[in-house]
Amino acid sequence: MGDAYRDTTARLMSVGGREIPVDSEGYLINLDDWSEDFARVLAQEEGLDLTDEHWQVICFIRDYHQEHRVQPQVRVMITHFTEKWGAQKGSNHYLHEIFPRGGPQKQGNRLAGIRRTKGEH
């Protein structure tokens, strides 16, 4: 383990018998450590009961990141989920309602195993 790795690791999360390093806010240190079990354990820690809608957002974030190598902006998510779920559920308000700890860009990214967005505080 290099120093940079150690410097950013705040704690280890126990996921399926493995110790997964995360930073102080719960973002993965190594994106390859992501699994559905990781998302479930982190969601439980954050008091979130993952529904089908959560998983759709998590999968969208992961797929978008895989294809574009960046996190989707909230407006991209709103456009996608408005088409998929309709205007009320695709709205910024609803996405923040189902991801109450920082909305889909913070909590969604954490659960999807994607790093925090640039400029996030």
CYANA upper distance limits for C-alpha pairs under 8 A (distance plus 0.5 A):
  1 MET  CA      5 TYR  CA      6.77
  1 MET  CA      6 ARG  CA      7.41
  2 GLY  CA      6 ARG  CA      6.99
  3 ASP  CA      7 ASP  CA      6.46
  4 ALA  CA      8 THR  CA      6.93
  5 TYR  CA      9 THR  CA      6.88
  5 TYR  CA     29 ILE  CA      7.88
  8 THR  CA     22 VAL  CA      8.41
  8 THR  CA     23 ASP  CA      6.30
  8 THR  CA     29 ILE  CA      7.72
  9 THR  CA     21 PRO  CA      6.29
  9 THR  CA     22 VAL  CA      6.03
  9 THR  CA     23 ASP  CA      5.37
  9 THR  CA     24 SER  CA      7.84
  9 THR  CA     29 ILE  CA      7.22
 10 ALA  CA     21 PRO  CA      7.88
 10 ALA  CA     22 VAL  CA      6.59
 10 ALA  CA     23 ASP  CA      5.14
 10 ALA  CA     24 SER  CA      5.43
 11 ARG  CA     21 PRO  CA      6.36
 11 ARG  CA     22 VAL  CA      6.26
 11 ARG  CA     23 ASP  CA      7.08
 11 ARG  CA     24 SER  CA      7.62
 12 LEU  CA     19 GLU  CA      5.97
 12 LEU  CA     20 ILE  CA      5.64
 12 LEU  CA     21 PRO  CA      4.90
 12 LEU  CA     22 VAL  CA      6.59
 13 MET  CA     18 ARG  CA      8.43
 13 MET  CA     19 GLU  CA      5.92
 13 MET  CA     20 ILE  CA      5.46
 13 MET  CA     21 PRO  CA      6.79
 13 MET  CA     22 VAL  CA      7.54
 14 SER  CA     18 ARG  CA      6.05
 14 SER  CA     19 GLU  CA      5.17
 14 SER  CA     20 ILE  CA      6.72
 15 VAL  CA     19 GLU  CA      6.81
 15 VAL  CA     20 ILE  CA      7.26
 15 VAL  CA     37 ASP  CA      7.03
 15 VAL  CA     38 PHE  CA      6.39
 15 VAL  CA     41 VAL  CA      7.29
 16 GLY  CA     37 ASP  CA      7.55
 20 ILE  CA     28 LEU  CA      8.25
 20 ILE  CA     33 ASP  CA      7.28
 21 PRO  CA     28 LEU  CA      6.94
 21 PRO  CA     29 ILE  CA      6.38
 21 PRO  CA     30 ASN  CA      7.99
 22 VAL  CA     26 GLY  CA      5.67
 22 VAL  CA     27 TYR  CA      5.81
 22 VAL  CA     28 LEU  CA      5.02
 22 VAL  CA     29 ILE  CA      5.69
 23 ASP  CA     27 TYR  CA      5.95
 23 ASP  CA     28 LEU  CA      7.04
 23 ASP  CA     29 ILE  CA      6.92
 26 GLY  CA     42 LEU  CA      7.96
 26 GLY  CA    110 ARG  CA      7.05
 27 TYR  CA    109 ASN  CA      8.50
 27 TYR  CA    110 ARG  CA      5.56
 27 TYR  CA    113 GLY  CA      7.20
 27 TYR  CA    114 ILE  CA      7.67
 27 TYR  CA    115 ARG  CA      6.56
 27 TYR  CA    116 ARG  CA      7.62
 28 LEU  CA     33 ASP  CA      7.74
 28 LEU  CA     34 TRP  CA      7.98
 28 LEU  CA    110 ARG  CA      7.77
 28 LEU  CA    113 GLY  CA      6.37
 28 LEU  CA    114 ILE  CA      7.67
 28 LEU  CA    115 ARG  CA      7.41
 30 ASN  CA     34 TRP  CA      8.49
 31 LEU  CA    113 GLY  CA      6.41
 31 LEU  CA    114 ILE  CA      7.09
 31 LEU  CA    115 ARG  CA      8.33
 33 ASP  CA    113 GLY  CA      8.46
 34 TRP  CA     38 PHE  CA      6.50
 34 TRP  CA     39 ALA  CA      8.04
 34 TRP  CA    112 ALA  CA      8.01
 34 TRP  CA    113 GLY  CA      5.92
 35 SER  CA     39 ALA  CA      7.04
 36 GLU  CA     40 ARG  CA      6.74
 37 ASP  CA     41 VAL  CA      6.63
 38 PHE  CA     42 LEU  CA      6.60
 38 PHE  CA    111 LEU  CA      8.17
 39 ALA  CA     43 ALA  CA      6.41
 39 ALA  CA    111 LEU  CA      5.35
 39 ALA  CA    112 ALA  CA      7.23
 39 ALA  CA    113 GLY  CA      8.13
 40 ARG  CA     44 GLN  CA      6.60
 40 ARG  CA     50 LEU  CA      7.74
 41 VAL  CA     45 GLU  CA      6.77
 42 LEU  CA     46 GLU  CA      6.69
 42 LEU  CA    111 LEU  CA      7.23
 43 ALA  CA     47 GLY  CA      6.62
 43 ALA  CA     48 LEU  CA      5.40
 43 ALA  CA     49 ASP  CA      7.21
 43 ALA  CA     50 LEU  CA      7.46
 43 ALA  CA    111 LEU  CA      7.42
 44 GLN  CA     48 LEU  CA      6.08
 44 GLN  CA     49 ASP  CA      7.25
 46 GLU  CA    101 ARG  CA      8.39
 50 LEU  CA     54 HIS  CA      6.11
 50 LEU  CA     55 TRP  CA      7.42
 51 THR  CA     55 TRP  CA      6.97
 52 ASP  CA     56 GLN  CA      6.70
 53 GLU  CA     57 VAL  CA      6.88
 54 HIS  CA     58 ILE  CA      6.61
 54 HIS  CA     98 ILE  CA      7.78
 55 TRP  CA     59 CYS  CA      6.43
 56 GLN  CA     60 PHE  CA      6.55
 57 VAL  CA     61 ILE  CA      6.64
 57 VAL  CA    104 PRO  CA      8.22
 57 VAL  CA    108 GLY  CA      7.67
 58 ILE  CA     62 ARG  CA      6.73
 58 ILE  CA    108 GLY  CA      6.65
 58 ILE  CA    109 ASN  CA      7.96
 58 ILE  CA    111 LEU  CA      7.23
 58 ILE  CA    112 ALA  CA      5.50
 59 CYS  CA     63 ASP  CA      6.45
 59 CYS  CA    112 ALA  CA      7.66
 60 PHE  CA     64 TYR  CA      6.40
 61 ILE  CA     65 HIS  CA      6.51
 61 ILE  CA     71 GLN  CA      7.13
 61 ILE  CA     72 PRO  CA      6.87
 61 ILE  CA    108 GLY  CA      8.06
 61 ILE  CA    109 ASN  CA      7.44
 61 ILE  CA    112 ALA  CA      7.03
 62 ARG  CA     66 GLN  CA      6.54
 62 ARG  CA    112 ALA  CA      6.44
 62 ARG  CA    113 GLY  CA      8.21
 62 ARG  CA    114 ILE  CA      7.83
 63 ASP  CA     67 GLU  CA      6.70
 64 TYR  CA     68 HIS  CA      6.40
 64 TYR  CA     69 ARG  CA      8.05
 64 TYR  CA     70 VAL  CA      7.97
 64 TYR  CA     71 GLN  CA      7.35
 64 TYR  CA     72 PRO  CA      6.85
 65 HIS  CA     69 ARG  CA      5.20
 65 HIS  CA     70 VAL  CA      5.50
 65 HIS  CA     71 GLN  CA      5.75
 65 HIS  CA     72 PRO  CA      7.47
 65 HIS  CA    114 ILE  CA      8.28
 66 GLN  CA     70 VAL  CA      8.42
 71 GLN  CA    105 GLN  CA      8.45
 71 GLN  CA    109 ASN  CA      8.18
 71 GLN  CA    114 ILE  CA      7.88
 71 GLN  CA    117 THR  CA      7.38
 72 PRO  CA     76 VAL  CA      6.52
 72 PRO  CA     77 MET  CA      7.15
 72 PRO  CA    105 GLN  CA      8.40
 73 GLN  CA     77 MET  CA      7.07
 73 GLN  CA    105 GLN  CA      7.82
 74 VAL  CA     78 ILE  CA      6.59
 74 VAL  CA     92 ASN  CA      7.92
 74 VAL  CA    104 PRO  CA      7.70
 74 VAL  CA    105 GLN  CA      7.10
 75 ARG  CA     79 THR  CA      6.63
 75 ARG  CA     92 ASN  CA      8.48
 76 VAL  CA     80 HIS  CA      6.70
 77 MET  CA     81 PHE  CA      6.46
 77 MET  CA     90 GLY  CA      8.39
 78 ILE  CA     82 THR  CA      6.24
 78 ILE  CA     90 GLY  CA      5.83
 78 ILE  CA     91 SER  CA      6.17
 78 ILE  CA     92 ASN  CA      6.67
 78 ILE  CA     95 LEU  CA      8.48
 79 THR  CA     83 GLU  CA      6.84
 79 THR  CA     90 GLY  CA      7.76
 80 HIS  CA     84 LYS  CA      6.80
 80 HIS  CA     90 GLY  CA      8.03
 81 PHE  CA     85 TRP  CA      5.97
 81 PHE  CA     86 GLY  CA      7.58
 81 PHE  CA     89 LYS  CA      7.84
 81 PHE  CA     90 GLY  CA      4.93
 81 PHE  CA     91 SER  CA      8.22
 82 THR  CA     86 GLY  CA      5.03
 82 THR  CA     87 ALA  CA      5.31
 82 THR  CA     88 GLN  CA      7.94
 82 THR  CA     89 LYS  CA      7.23
 82 THR  CA     90 GLY  CA      4.34
 82 THR  CA     91 SER  CA      7.09
 83 GLU  CA     87 ALA  CA      8.05
 83 GLU  CA     90 GLY  CA      7.92
 84 LYS  CA     90 GLY  CA      8.00
 85 TRP  CA     89 LYS  CA      6.24
 85 TRP  CA     90 GLY  CA      6.27
 86 GLY  CA     90 GLY  CA      6.27
 87 ALA  CA     91 SER  CA      6.46
 88 GLN  CA     94 TYR  CA      7.57
 89 LYS  CA     94 TYR  CA      5.95
 89 LYS  CA     95 LEU  CA      7.80
 90 GLY  CA     94 TYR  CA      7.11
 90 GLY  CA     95 LEU  CA      7.36
 91 SER  CA     95 LEU  CA      6.80
 92 ASN  CA     96 HIS  CA      6.66
 93 HIS  CA     97 GLU  CA      6.60
 94 TYR  CA     98 ILE  CA      6.81
 95 LEU  CA     99 PHE  CA      6.69
 95 LEU  CA    103 GLY  CA      6.87
 95 LEU  CA    104 PRO  CA      6.65
 96 HIS  CA    100 PRO  CA      6.00
 96 HIS  CA    101 ARG  CA      8.48
 96 HIS  CA    102 GLY  CA      7.65
 96 HIS  CA    103 GLY  CA      4.68
 96 HIS  CA    104 PRO  CA      6.80
 97 GLU  CA    103 GLY  CA      7.84
 98 ILE  CA    103 GLY  CA      8.09
 99 PHE  CA    103 GLY  CA      5.15
 99 PHE  CA    104 PRO  CA      6.24
 99 PHE  CA    107 GLN  CA      6.51
 99 PHE  CA    108 GLY  CA      7.17
100 PRO  CA    107 GLN  CA      8.14
101 ARG  CA    106 LYS  CA      7.76
101 ARG  CA    107 GLN  CA      6.12
102 GLY  CA    106 LYS  CA      5.39
102 GLY  CA    107 GLN  CA      5.92
103 GLY  CA    107 GLN  CA      6.19
103 GLY  CA    108 GLY  CA      7.16
104 PRO  CA    108 GLY  CA      4.63
104 PRO  CA    109 ASN  CA      7.15
105 GLN  CA    109 ASN  CA      5.97
105 GLN  CA    116 ARG  CA      8.24
105 GLN  CA    117 THR  CA      7.78
106 LYS  CA    110 ARG  CA      6.68
106 LYS  CA    116 ARG  CA      6.96
106 LYS  CA    117 THR  CA      8.12
107 GLN  CA    111 LEU  CA      6.66
108 GLY  CA    112 ALA  CA      6.51
109 ASN  CA    113 GLY  CA      6.56
109 ASN  CA    114 ILE  CA      5.42
109 ASN  CA    115 ARG  CA      7.03
109 ASN  CA    116 ARG  CA      7.14
110 ARG  CA    114 ILE  CA      6.36
110 ARG  CA    115 ARG  CA      7.33
110 ARG  CA    116 ARG  CA      7.79
116 ARG  CA    120 GLU  CA      7.20
